[in-house]
């Protein structure tokens, strides 16, 4: 009996030690929170990461801890694969940052399936059209606007400029965003929306409006306003031409504008594409969303706190200052007039349009193929003009 009692005591002691060790492990182990980025500028990625780290550290200090108990993990998703294939499996992110468009819609569907919606209170300080661009279902937000980019027309104020329009047309993202912006400015908002659907379902050669826009660009090339090489120009070449020849007009996203040297840019004012026909306007202004993907109670609680910080006047001021993009908060400070103008234009016009390149294509290879077909169409019309 004594031997059995000893074995029982030893076994019980070992069990208690193991239990205490496991409890300590799970208590001290850092929880992992994962943010995924899809088709997002590096400046936006870095800024969101920094803001999230600061939020987790601040929360730890409130809890009396010196370091964050949450381990932040980040993922850069590939634009070569459909996004819905990258948001399932073991390493599912808790939060996705991406621009409005096809990929965002796929992620929103997943967020709704996961019941990952957050409070509508996060929309309370946004201008109406910005708040309306959020994805809402059953009084929960499944895509929260955090920053606004803009495909601008930069106009040279000086008189020494080259009387031409330039863009980095060799970049499929920028070329097709230009096509979408022309559709809105010259053919109207409804036509631009229909074009998004047509580009999802048809080849470039089979879309009448694509032919009309190809003719517009072909005529601009024939008249010498748009250099033919602009259709194949990359961003480095565009920077060179802006510095050396000061073109009168440059089409580019605000996020690219922020990468350019100040000296050649100081003579440019930012505008949206003008229209002599359309009275109801909607800017091509990609909204970068925060899309919650986890419906677990702890993750939702973390997301609610993080979104409250990111959409506050302080959080929005930090995001805008660090990226140069427009804030979604109605009163947050902006780094300069360009970001402030974008916020005002969106608030004063309509729901911001996603870039056609983001809205219609599930992979970057699909986008590149469509852009190549469009270039060929333009050149066909250029050749027919010169006959």
Secondary structure, 3 states (H helix, E strand, C coil): CHHHHHHHHHHHHHHHHHHHHHHHHHHHCCEEEEEEEECCCHHHHHHHHHHHHHHHHHHHHHCCCCCCCEEEEEEECCCCCCHHHCCCCCCCCCEEEEECCHHHHHHHHHHHHCCCCECHHHHCCCCHHHHHCCEEECCEEEEEEEEECCEEEEEECCCCCEEEEEECCCCHHHHHHHHHHHHHHHHCHHHHHHHHHHHHHCCHHHCHHHHHHHHHHHHHHHCCCECHHHHCCCHHHHHHHHHHHCEEEEEEEHHHHCCCCHHHHCCEEEECCCCCCCCCCCCECCEEEEEECCCCHHHHHHHHHHHHHHCCHHHHHHHHHHHCCEECCCCCCCCCHHHHHHHHHHHHCCCCECCHHHHCCCCHHHHHHHHHHHHHHHHHHHHHHCC
